[in-house]
Amino acid sequence: MKHSKSYNQVFAEVKSVHPLPIAEALALVEKTKRAKFDETIELHLCLGVDGKQADQQVRGTVVLPNGTGRSQKVLVLAKGDKATEAEKAGADFVGAEDMIAKINGGWLGFDVCITTPDMMGMVGRIAKILGPKGLMPNPKSGTVTMDVKKAVTEAKGGKVEYRLDKNNIVHCILGKMSFGTKKLQENYQVLMDAIIKAKPAAAKGTYLKSITVCSTMGCGVPVMHTL
C-alpha cells in the first residue's frame, strides 16, 4: 500500500519509538497529527487470549468519563410503556415491527440498537443484518434490557463496548484530538481498568501483549504497560 509523503514522514518519526507512558504517547500523537479536522483518537490492544475458546472471551462496556466526542444515534426496539420511556430518554428512533421492516429494507441509520427482552424473538429476524455490522443487541453489552432509560442515557453519554476481533485485538475509541491529553488519559485509564478487570481466569501468560494509540489519519504509537 502506497502512503503519502506526509504519512511516511510521520511514520519515520514514530517507528523507532519505544513504548511510552500514556501521557507521552498521546502527546506524540498530537504532535504528529496531519489532518485538519478533529481526529478521533483510537486505542488498540493485542491480548494474550484465545478468543476461539468460550472461556477466554473478553467483552464488556464502560462509560468514558469525558465521553467519546461522537454523537450516537440510538434506535430502541420496544412497545408500549417502554417505547414511551425510550422517547422520553432521548432515543433518536423508536419502534417495533415498523423499524424491523425498515432495517430489512436496508436502512441502518443508527449507531446503537437497544431492545427489551420480549422483542428478541422479533429482532432475531434481522440478526444476519445487524450482526456483521456490530449492531446486534446483546445482554452483555447492556443493549437487551428492561431499563431502557438507563441504556439510552449511557449510549448518549459516552458508553463504549470493547470486545475481541478474530485476531484477539480490541479496538476502542478514546475521544477526540480536541479533548487534550488530560481528558484522553482519564478515558484511557477507565477503559484499561475495565479491560484488565475482564481478564479471563483461563487466560495464561502475558495478558496485555501490546498497546497502541493513534489518530484517525496518524501512525500508531506504542504505549508502556506493566501487567
CYANA upper distance limits for C-alpha pairs under 8 A (distance plus 0.5 A):
  3 HIS  CA      7 TYR  CA      6.65
  3 HIS  CA      8 ASN  CA      7.04
  4 SER  CA      8 ASN  CA      6.83
  5 LYS  CA      9 GLN  CA      6.77
  6 SER  CA     10 VAL  CA      6.85
  6 SER  CA     34 ARG  CA      7.81
  7 TYR  CA     11 PHE  CA      6.54
  7 TYR  CA     34 ARG  CA      8.25
  7 TYR  CA    218 GLY  CA      7.77
  7 TYR  CA    219 CYS  CA      8.23
  8 ASN  CA     12 ALA  CA      6.56
  9 GLN  CA     13 GLU  CA      6.99
 10 VAL  CA     14 VAL  CA      6.95
 10 VAL  CA     32 THR  CA      6.60
 10 VAL  CA    218 GLY  CA      8.16
 10 VAL  CA    219 CYS  CA      7.51
 11 PHE  CA     15 LYS  CA      6.17
 11 PHE  CA    219 CYS  CA      6.54
 12 ALA  CA     16 SER  CA      8.02
 13 GLU  CA     17 VAL  CA      8.20
 14 VAL  CA    219 CYS  CA      7.88
 14 VAL  CA    220 GLY  CA      8.26
 14 VAL  CA    221 VAL  CA      7.04
 15 LYS  CA    221 VAL  CA      8.48
 17 VAL  CA    221 VAL  CA      8.04
 17 VAL  CA    222 PRO  CA      7.98
 18 HIS  CA    222 PRO  CA      7.33
 19 PRO  CA     25 ALA  CA      8.42
 19 PRO  CA    221 VAL  CA      7.98
 19 PRO  CA    222 PRO  CA      5.07
 19 PRO  CA    223 VAL  CA      5.08
 19 PRO  CA    224 MET  CA      5.10
 20 LEU  CA     24 GLU  CA      6.46
 20 LEU  CA     25 ALA  CA      5.96
 20 LEU  CA    222 PRO  CA      6.87
 20 LEU  CA    223 VAL  CA      5.31
 20 LEU  CA    224 MET  CA      5.39
 21 PRO  CA     25 ALA  CA      6.67
 21 PRO  CA    223 VAL  CA      6.38
 21 PRO  CA    224 MET  CA      5.69
 21 PRO  CA    225 HIS  CA      8.29
 22 ILE  CA     26 LEU  CA      6.58
 22 ILE  CA    185 GLN  CA      7.38
 22 ILE  CA    223 VAL  CA      6.29
 22 ILE  CA    224 MET  CA      7.46
 23 ALA  CA     27 ALA  CA      6.70
 23 ALA  CA    181 THR  CA      6.92
 23 ALA  CA    182 LYS  CA      8.24
 23 ALA  CA    185 GLN  CA      7.00
 24 GLU  CA     28 LEU  CA      6.70
 25 ALA  CA     29 VAL  CA      6.81
 25 ALA  CA    213 VAL  CA      7.71
 25 ALA  CA    221 VAL  CA      6.55
 25 ALA  CA    222 PRO  CA      7.53
 25 ALA  CA    223 VAL  CA      6.74
 26 LEU  CA     30 GLU  CA      6.83
 26 LEU  CA    181 THR  CA      6.65
 26 LEU  CA    184 LEU  CA      8.40
 26 LEU  CA    185 GLN  CA      8.43
 26 LEU  CA    213 VAL  CA      7.68
 27 ALA  CA     31 LYS  CA      6.60
 27 ALA  CA    181 THR  CA      7.09
 28 LEU  CA     32 THR  CA      6.60
 28 LEU  CA    221 VAL  CA      8.08
 29 VAL  CA     33 LYS  CA      6.71
 29 VAL  CA    213 VAL  CA      8.12
 29 VAL  CA    214 CYS  CA      6.64
 29 VAL  CA    215 SER  CA      7.18
 29 VAL  CA    218 GLY  CA      7.76
 29 VAL  CA    219 CYS  CA      8.26
 29 VAL  CA    220 GLY  CA      8.43
 29 VAL  CA    221 VAL  CA      7.44
 30 GLU  CA    177 MET  CA      7.52
 32 THR  CA    218 GLY  CA      7.86
 33 LYS  CA    215 SER  CA      7.96
 33 LYS  CA    217 MET  CA      8.11
 33 LYS  CA    218 GLY  CA      6.69
 34 ARG  CA    217 MET  CA      7.49
 34 ARG  CA    218 GLY  CA      7.46
 35 ALA  CA     39 GLU  CA      7.69
 35 ALA  CA    217 MET  CA      7.10
 38 ASP  CA    176 LYS  CA      6.94
 38 ASP  CA    177 MET  CA      6.35
 38 ASP  CA    178 SER  CA      6.86
 39 GLU  CA    176 LYS  CA      6.30
 39 GLU  CA    177 MET  CA      5.98
 39 GLU  CA    178 SER  CA      8.49
 39 GLU  CA    215 SER  CA      6.43
 39 GLU  CA    216 THR  CA      5.95
 39 GLU  CA    217 MET  CA      7.87
 40 THR  CA    173 ILE  CA      7.62
 40 THR  CA    174 LEU  CA      8.05
 40 THR  CA    175 GLY  CA      6.34
 40 THR  CA    176 LYS  CA      4.97
 40 THR  CA    177 MET  CA      6.58
 40 THR  CA    215 SER  CA      6.10
 40 THR  CA    216 THR  CA      5.91
 41 ILE  CA    173 ILE  CA      6.62
 41 ILE  CA    174 LEU  CA      5.95
 41 ILE  CA    175 GLY  CA      5.95
 41 ILE  CA    176 LYS  CA      6.01
 41 ILE  CA    177 MET  CA      6.66
 41 ILE  CA    213 VAL  CA      7.54
 41 ILE  CA    214 CYS  CA      6.25
 41 ILE  CA    215 SER  CA      4.96
 41 ILE  CA    216 THR  CA      6.98
 42 GLU  CA    171 HIS  CA      7.67
 42 GLU  CA    172 CYS  CA      6.27
 42 GLU  CA    173 ILE  CA      5.12
 42 GLU  CA    174 LEU  CA      6.02
 42 GLU  CA    175 GLY  CA      7.96
 42 GLU  CA    213 VAL  CA      6.12
 42 GLU  CA    214 CYS  CA      5.90
 42 GLU  CA    215 SER  CA      6.48
 42 GLU  CA    216 THR  CA      7.80
 43 LEU  CA    170 VAL  CA      8.46
 43 LEU  CA    171 HIS  CA      6.34
 43 LEU  CA    172 CYS  CA      5.65
 43 LEU  CA    173 ILE  CA      6.61
 43 LEU  CA    174 LEU  CA      6.94
 43 LEU  CA    211 ILE  CA      7.83
 43 LEU  CA    212 THR  CA      6.41
 43 LEU  CA    213 VAL  CA      5.20
 43 LEU  CA    214 CYS  CA      7.29
 44 HIS  CA    169 ILE  CA      7.28
 44 HIS  CA    170 VAL  CA      6.14
 44 HIS  CA    171 HIS  CA      5.16
 44 HIS  CA    172 CYS  CA      7.00
 44 HIS  CA    211 ILE  CA      6.39
 44 HIS  CA    212 THR  CA      5.69
 44 HIS  CA    213 VAL  CA      6.84
 45 LEU  CA    169 ILE  CA      5.94
 45 LEU  CA    170 VAL  CA      5.61
 45 LEU  CA    171 HIS  CA      7.17
 45 LEU  CA    208 LEU  CA      7.57
 45 LEU  CA    209 LYS  CA      8.00
 45 LEU  CA    210 SER  CA      6.28
 45 LEU  CA    211 ILE  CA      5.14
 45 LEU  CA    212 THR  CA      6.97
 46 CYS  CA    168 ASN  CA      6.65
 46 CYS  CA    169 ILE  CA      4.94
 46 CYS  CA    170 VAL  CA      7.05
 46 CYS  CA    208 LEU  CA      6.93
 46 CYS  CA    209 LYS  CA      5.94
 46 CYS  CA    210 SER  CA      5.69
 46 CYS  CA    211 ILE  CA      7.07
 47 LEU  CA    168 ASN  CA      6.36
 47 LEU  CA    169 ILE  CA      6.57
 47 LEU  CA    170 VAL  CA      8.14
 47 LEU  CA    206 THR  CA      8.38
 47 LEU  CA    207 TYR  CA      5.85
 47 LEU  CA    208 LEU  CA      5.49
 47 LEU  CA    209 LYS  CA      5.89
 47 LEU  CA    210 SER  CA      7.72
 48 GLY  CA    168 ASN  CA      8.01
 48 GLY  CA    203 ALA  CA      7.65
 48 GLY  CA    204 LYS  CA      7.97
 48 GLY  CA    205 GLY  CA      7.42
 48 GLY  CA    206 THR  CA      6.13
 48 GLY  CA    207 TYR  CA      4.96
 48 GLY  CA    208 LEU  CA      6.73
 48 GLY  CA    209 LYS  CA      6.44
 49 VAL  CA     56 GLN  CA      6.52
 49 VAL  CA     57 GLN  CA      8.25
 49 VAL  CA    168 ASN  CA      7.15
 49 VAL  CA    203 ALA  CA      6.05
 49 VAL  CA    204 LYS  CA      7.92
 49 VAL  CA    207 TYR  CA      7.36
 50 ASP  CA     56 GLN  CA      6.42
 50 ASP  CA     57 GLN  CA      8.06
 50 ASP  CA    168 ASN  CA      7.23
 50 ASP  CA    203 ALA  CA      8.27
 51 GLY  CA     56 GLN  CA      6.12
 51 GLY  CA     57 GLN  CA      5.73
 51 GLY  CA     58 VAL  CA      8.11
 51 GLY  CA    164 LEU  CA      7.26
 51 GLY  CA    165 ASP  CA      8.46
 51 GLY  CA    166 LYS  CA      7.63
 51 GLY  CA    168 ASN  CA      6.48
 52 LYS  CA     56 GLN  CA      8.09
 52 LYS  CA     57 GLN  CA      8.27
 53 GLN  CA     57 GLN  CA      7.40
 55 ASP  CA    200 PRO  CA      7.26
 55 ASP  CA    201 ALA  CA      8.36
 55 ASP  CA    202 ALA  CA      6.78
 56 GLN  CA    200 PRO  CA      5.80
 56 GLN  CA    201 ALA  CA      8.17
 56 GLN  CA    202 ALA  CA      6.56
 56 GLN  CA    203 ALA  CA      6.64
 57 GLN  CA    163 ARG  CA      8.40
 57 GLN  CA    164 LEU  CA      7.72
 57 GLN  CA    200 PRO  CA      7.39
 58 VAL  CA    162 TYR  CA      8.21
 58 VAL  CA    163 ARG  CA      6.08
 58 VAL  CA    164 LEU  CA      6.59
 58 VAL  CA    195 ILE  CA      8.12
 58 VAL  CA    198 ALA  CA      6.74
 58 VAL  CA    199 LYS  CA      7.30
 58 VAL  CA    200 PRO  CA      7.49
 59 ARG  CA    140 LYS  CA      8.04
 59 ARG  CA    141 SER  CA      8.35
 59 ARG  CA    161 GLU  CA      7.90
 59 ARG  CA    162 TYR  CA      5.99
 59 ARG  CA    163 ARG  CA      4.71
 59 ARG  CA    164 LEU  CA      7.36
 59 ARG  CA    198 ALA  CA      7.93
 60 GLY  CA    140 LYS  CA      6.82
 60 GLY  CA    141 SER  CA      6.20
 60 GLY  CA    161 GLU  CA      6.27
 60 GLY  CA    162 TYR  CA      6.05
 60 GLY  CA    163 ARG  CA      7.14
 60 GLY  CA    198 ALA  CA      8.23
 61 THR  CA    141 SER  CA      6.19
 61 THR  CA    142 GLY  CA      8.22
 61 THR  CA    159 LYS  CA      7.24
 61 THR  CA    160 VAL  CA      6.07
 61 THR  CA    161 GLU  CA      4.77
 61 THR  CA    162 TYR  CA      6.53
 62 VAL  CA    159 LYS  CA      6.04
 62 VAL  CA    160 VAL  CA      6.12
 62 VAL  CA    161 GLU  CA      7.09
 62 VAL  CA    190 VAL  CA      8.25
 62 VAL  CA    191 LEU  CA      7.15
 62 VAL  CA    194 ALA  CA      7.53
 63 VAL  CA     67 GLY  CA      7.79
 63 VAL  CA    154 GLU  CA      7.28
 63 VAL  CA    157 GLY  CA      7.85
 63 VAL  CA    158 GLY  CA      5.94
 63 VAL  CA    159 LYS  CA      4.51
 63 VAL  CA    160 VAL  CA      6.71
 64 LEU  CA     68 THR  CA      7.57
 64 LEU  CA    158 GLY  CA      5.95
 64 LEU  CA    159 LYS  CA      6.60
 64 LEU  CA    160 VAL  CA      7.77
 64 LEU  CA    187 ASN  CA      5.82
 64 LEU  CA    190 VAL  CA      7.20
 64 LEU  CA    191 LEU  CA      7.65
 65 PRO  CA    158 GLY  CA      7.98
 65 PRO  CA    186 GLU  CA      7.65
 65 PRO  CA    187 ASN  CA      6.56
 65 PRO  CA    190 VAL  CA      8.23
 66 ASN  CA    158 GLY  CA      7.72
 66 ASN  CA    175 GLY  CA      8.32
 66 ASN  CA    183 LYS  CA      6.85
 66 ASN  CA    184 LEU  CA      8.33
 66 ASN  CA    186 GLU  CA      8.18
 66 ASN  CA    187 ASN  CA      6.96
 67 GLY  CA    157 GLY  CA      6.46
 67 GLY  CA    158 GLY  CA      4.35
 67 GLY  CA    159 LYS  CA      7.72
 67 GLY  CA    175 GLY  CA      7.27
 67 GLY  CA    187 ASN  CA      8.37
 68 THR  CA    158 GLY  CA      5.76
 68 THR  CA    159 LYS  CA      8.43
 68 THR  CA    173 ILE  CA      7.15
 68 THR  CA    174 LEU  CA      6.67
 68 THR  CA    175 GLY  CA      4.70
 68 THR  CA    176 LYS  CA      7.33
 69 GLY  CA    158 GLY  CA      8.28
 69 GLY  CA    175 GLY  CA      5.98
 69 GLY  CA    176 LYS  CA      6.25
 70 ARG  CA    175 GLY  CA      8.36
 71 SER  CA    156 LYS  CA      7.63
 72 GLN  CA    110 PHE  CA      7.99
 72 GLN  CA    111 ASP  CA      6.23
 72 GLN  CA    112 VAL  CA      7.58
 72 GLN  CA    155 ALA  CA      7.45
 72 GLN  CA    156 LYS  CA      6.36
 73 LYS  CA     91 ALA  CA      7.99
 73 LYS  CA     92 ASP  CA      6.32
 73 LYS  CA     93 PHE  CA      8.47
 73 LYS  CA    109 GLY  CA      8.15
 73 LYS  CA    110 PHE  CA      5.32
 73 LYS  CA    111 ASP  CA      5.68
 73 LYS  CA    112 VAL  CA      6.99
 73 LYS  CA    156 LYS  CA      8.36
 74 VAL  CA     91 ALA  CA      5.78
 74 VAL  CA     92 ASP  CA      5.76
 74 VAL  CA     93 PHE  CA      6.89
 74 VAL  CA    110 PHE  CA      6.27
 74 VAL  CA    111 ASP  CA      6.55
 74 VAL  CA    112 VAL  CA      5.40
 74 VAL  CA    113 CYS  CA      6.56
 74 VAL  CA    114 ILE  CA      7.96
 74 VAL  CA    152 VAL  CA      7.53
 74 VAL  CA    155 ALA  CA      7.81
 74 VAL  CA    156 LYS  CA      8.14
 75 LEU  CA     91 ALA  CA      6.72
 75 LEU  CA     92 ASP  CA      6.54
 75 LEU  CA     93 PHE  CA      5.12
 75 LEU  CA     94 VAL  CA      6.33
 75 LEU  CA    110 PHE  CA      6.72
 75 LEU  CA    111 ASP  CA      8.29
 75 LEU  CA    112 VAL  CA      6.65
 75 LEU  CA    113 CYS  CA      5.35
 75 LEU  CA    114 ILE  CA      6.68
 76 VAL  CA     83 ALA  CA      7.88
 76 VAL  CA     86 ALA  CA      7.12
 76 VAL  CA     91 ALA  CA      7.20
 76 VAL  CA     93 PHE  CA      6.75
 76 VAL  CA     94 VAL  CA      5.35
 76 VAL  CA     95 GLY  CA      7.12
 76 VAL  CA    113 CYS  CA      6.39
 76 VAL  CA    114 ILE  CA      5.22
 76 VAL  CA    115 THR  CA      6.02
 77 LEU  CA     83 ALA  CA      7.94
 77 LEU  CA     94 VAL  CA      6.43
 77 LEU  CA     95 GLY  CA      5.71
 77 LEU  CA     96 ALA  CA      5.58
 77 LEU  CA     99 MET  CA      7.91
 77 LEU  CA    113 CYS  CA      8.00
 77 LEU  CA    114 ILE  CA      6.77
 77 LEU  CA    115 THR  CA      5.20
 77 LEU  CA    116 THR  CA      7.50
 77 LEU  CA    119 MET  CA      7.61
 78 ALA  CA     82 LYS  CA      6.34
 78 ALA  CA     83 ALA  CA      5.47
 78 ALA  CA     94 VAL  CA      7.54
 78 ALA  CA     95 GLY  CA      6.47
 78 ALA  CA     96 ALA  CA      6.12
 78 ALA  CA    115 THR  CA      6.41
 78 ALA  CA    116 THR  CA      6.46
 78 ALA  CA    119 MET  CA      7.15
 79 LYS  CA     83 ALA  CA      5.40
 79 LYS  CA     84 THR  CA      8.46
 79 LYS  CA     95 GLY  CA      7.46
 79 LYS  CA     96 ALA  CA      6.93
 80 GLY  CA     84 THR  CA      7.07
 81 ASP  CA     85 GLU  CA      6.60
 82 LYS  CA     86 ALA  CA      6.62
 82 LYS  CA    116 THR  CA      8.40
 82 LYS  CA    146 MET  CA      8.18
 82 LYS  CA    148 VAL  CA      7.24
 83 ALA  CA     87 GLU  CA      6.86
 83 ALA  CA     94 VAL  CA      6.82
 83 ALA  CA     95 GLY  CA      7.44
 84 THR  CA     88 LYS  CA      6.78
 85 GLU  CA     89 ALA  CA      6.65
 85 GLU  CA    148 VAL  CA      7.24
 85 GLU  CA    149 LYS  CA      6.68
 86 ALA  CA     90 GLY  CA      7.00
 86 ALA  CA     91 ALA  CA      6.05
 86 ALA  CA     94 VAL  CA      7.45
 86 ALA  CA    148 VAL  CA      6.46
 86 ALA  CA    149 LYS  CA      6.44
 86 ALA  CA    152 VAL  CA      7.51
 87 GLU  CA     91 ALA  CA      5.84
 87 GLU  CA     92 ASP  CA      8.12
 87 GLU  CA     93 PHE  CA      8.38
 87 GLU  CA     94 VAL  CA      7.26
 88 LYS  CA    149 LYS  CA      8.48
 89 ALA  CA    149 LYS  CA      5.85
 89 ALA  CA    152 VAL  CA      6.81
 89 ALA  CA    153 THR  CA      7.05
 90 GLY  CA    152 VAL  CA      7.51
 90 GLY  CA    153 THR  CA      8.10
 91 ALA  CA    152 VAL  CA      6.76
 94 VAL  CA     99 MET  CA      8.11
 95 GLY  CA     99 MET  CA      5.93
 96 ALA  CA    100 ILE  CA      6.80
 96 ALA  CA    119 MET  CA      8.47
 97 GLU  CA    101 ALA  CA      6.60
 97 GLU  CA    122 MET  CA      8.39
 98 ASP  CA    102 LYS  CA      6.76
 99 MET  CA    103 ILE  CA      6.71
100 ILE  CA    104 ASN  CA      6.68
100 ILE  CA    122 MET  CA      8.49
100 ILE  CA    123 VAL  CA      7.69
100 ILE  CA    126 ILE  CA      7.62
101 ALA  CA    105 GLY  CA      6.76
102 LYS  CA    106 GLY  CA      7.23
102 LYS  CA    107 TRP  CA      6.26
103 ILE  CA    107 TRP  CA      5.12
103 ILE  CA    108 LEU  CA      6.69
103 ILE  CA    126 ILE  CA      7.93
103 ILE  CA    129 ILE  CA      8.42
104 ASN  CA    126 ILE  CA      7.17
104 ASN  CA    129 ILE  CA      8.18
111 ASP  CA    135 LEU  CA      7.74
112 VAL  CA    135 LEU  CA      6.66
112 VAL  CA    155 ALA  CA      7.76
113 CYS  CA    135 LEU  CA      6.50
113 CYS  CA    136 MET  CA      7.25
113 CYS  CA    137 PRO  CA      6.39
113 CYS  CA    143 THR  CA      7.31
114 ILE  CA    137 PRO  CA      6.31
114 ILE  CA    143 THR  CA      5.03
114 ILE  CA    144 VAL  CA      6.50
114 ILE  CA    145 THR  CA      8.18
114 ILE  CA    148 VAL  CA      8.11
114 ILE  CA    151 ALA  CA      7.81
114 ILE  CA    152 VAL  CA      8.18
115 THR  CA    119 MET  CA      7.00
115 THR  CA    120 MET  CA      7.83
115 THR  CA    137 PRO  CA      7.16
115 THR  CA    143 THR  CA      6.72
115 THR  CA    144 VAL  CA      5.56
115 THR  CA    145 THR  CA      6.97
115 THR  CA    148 VAL  CA      8.19
116 THR  CA    120 MET  CA      7.63
116 THR  CA    144 VAL  CA      5.88
116 THR  CA    145 THR  CA      5.54
116 THR  CA    146 MET  CA      5.86
116 THR  CA    148 VAL  CA      7.96
117 PRO  CA    144 VAL  CA      6.34
117 PRO  CA    145 THR  CA      6.66
117 PRO  CA    146 MET  CA      7.50
119 MET  CA    123 VAL  CA      6.63
120 MET  CA    124 GLY  CA      6.40
121 GLY  CA    125 ARG  CA      7.88
122 MET  CA    126 ILE  CA      8.43
123 VAL  CA    127 ALA  CA      7.09
126 ILE  CA    130 LEU  CA      6.76
127 ALA  CA    131 GLY  CA      5.92
127 ALA  CA    136 MET  CA      6.83
128 LYS  CA    132 PRO  CA      7.40
129 ILE  CA    133 LYS  CA      7.64
130 LEU  CA    134 GLY  CA      6.80
130 LEU  CA    135 LEU  CA      5.33
130 LEU  CA    136 MET  CA      5.33
131 GLY  CA    135 LEU  CA      6.40
131 GLY  CA    136 MET  CA      5.50
137 PRO  CA    141 SER  CA      8.05
137 PRO  CA    142 GLY  CA      8.47
137 PRO  CA    143 THR  CA      5.52
137 PRO  CA    144 VAL  CA      6.18
138 ASN  CA    142 GLY  CA      6.98
138 ASN  CA    143 THR  CA      5.90
138 ASN  CA    144 VAL  CA      5.87
139 PRO  CA    143 THR  CA      6.31
139 PRO  CA    144 VAL  CA      5.20
139 PRO  CA    145 THR  CA      7.34
141 SER  CA    161 GLU  CA      7.18
142 GLY  CA    151 ALA  CA      7.21
143 THR  CA    151 ALA  CA      7.03
145 THR  CA    151 ALA  CA      8.11
147 ASP  CA    151 ALA  CA      6.96
148 VAL  CA    152 VAL  CA      6.63
149 LYS  CA    153 THR  CA      6.62
150 LYS  CA    154 GLU  CA      6.57
151 ALA  CA    155 ALA  CA      6.62
152 VAL  CA    156 LYS  CA      6.64
153 THR  CA    157 GLY  CA      6.44
154 GLU  CA    158 GLY  CA      6.85
154 GLU  CA    159 LYS  CA      5.87
155 ALA  CA    159 LYS  CA      5.55
155 ALA  CA    160 VAL  CA      8.18
160 VAL  CA    172 CYS  CA      7.91
160 VAL  CA    173 ILE  CA      8.02
161 GLU  CA    172 CYS  CA      8.02
162 TYR  CA    170 VAL  CA      6.77
162 TYR  CA    171 HIS  CA      7.41
162 TYR  CA    172 CYS  CA      6.85
162 TYR  CA    195 ILE  CA      8.37
163 ARG  CA    169 ILE  CA      8.49
163 ARG  CA    170 VAL  CA      6.12
163 ARG  CA    171 HIS  CA      8.13
164 LEU  CA    168 ASN  CA      5.57
164 LEU  CA    169 ILE  CA      5.79
164 LEU  CA    170 VAL  CA      5.42
164 LEU  CA    171 HIS  CA      8.39
165 ASP  CA    169 ILE  CA      5.94
165 ASP  CA    170 VAL  CA      6.87
174 LEU  CA    184 LEU  CA      6.65
174 LEU  CA    187 ASN  CA      6.53
174 LEU  CA    188 TYR  CA      6.81
175 GLY  CA    179 PHE  CA      7.34
175 GLY  CA    184 LEU  CA      6.85
175 GLY  CA    187 ASN  CA      8.20
176 LYS  CA    184 LEU  CA      8.40
177 MET  CA    215 SER  CA      8.09
179 PHE  CA    183 LYS  CA      6.32
179 PHE  CA    184 LEU  CA      6.85
180 GLY  CA    184 LEU  CA      6.82
181 THR  CA    185 GLN  CA      6.39
182 LYS  CA    186 GLU  CA      6.79
183 LYS  CA    187 ASN  CA      6.81
184 LEU  CA    188 TYR  CA      6.57
185 GLN  CA    189 GLN  CA      6.67
186 GLU  CA    190 VAL  CA      6.94
187 ASN  CA    191 LEU  CA      6.70
188 TYR  CA    192 MET  CA      6.48
189 GLN  CA    193 ASP  CA      6.51
190 VAL  CA    194 ALA  CA      6.89
191 LEU  CA    195 ILE  CA      6.84
192 MET  CA    196 ILE  CA      6.51
193 ASP  CA    197 LYS  CA      6.57
194 ALA  CA    198 ALA  CA      6.69
195 ILE  CA    199 LYS  CA      7.18
199 LYS  CA    203 ALA  CA      7.63
199 LYS  CA    207 TYR  CA      7.92
203 ALA  CA    207 TYR  CA      7.75
206 THR  CA    227 LEU  CA      8.00
207 TYR  CA    227 LEU  CA      7.66
208 LEU  CA    225 HIS  CA      8.07
208 LEU  CA    227 LEU  CA      6.97
210 SER  CA    222 PRO  CA      7.93
210 SER  CA    223 VAL  CA      8.06
210 SER  CA    225 HIS  CA      8.45
211 ILE  CA    222 PRO  CA      6.37
211 ILE  CA    223 VAL  CA      5.76
211 ILE  CA    224 MET  CA      7.83
211 ILE  CA    225 HIS  CA      8.02
212 THR  CA    220 GLY  CA      6.22
212 THR  CA    221 VAL  CA      5.87
212 THR  CA    222 PRO  CA      5.00
212 THR  CA    223 VAL  CA      6.06
213 VAL  CA    220 GLY  CA      5.99
213 VAL  CA    221 VAL  CA      5.85
213 VAL  CA    222 PRO  CA      7.12
213 VAL  CA    223 VAL  CA      7.60
214 CYS  CA    218 GLY  CA      6.32
214 CYS  CA    219 CYS  CA      6.25
214 CYS  CA    220 GLY  CA      5.06
214 CYS  CA    221 VAL  CA      6.63
215 SER  CA    219 CYS  CA      7.61
215 SER  CA    220 GLY  CA      8.20
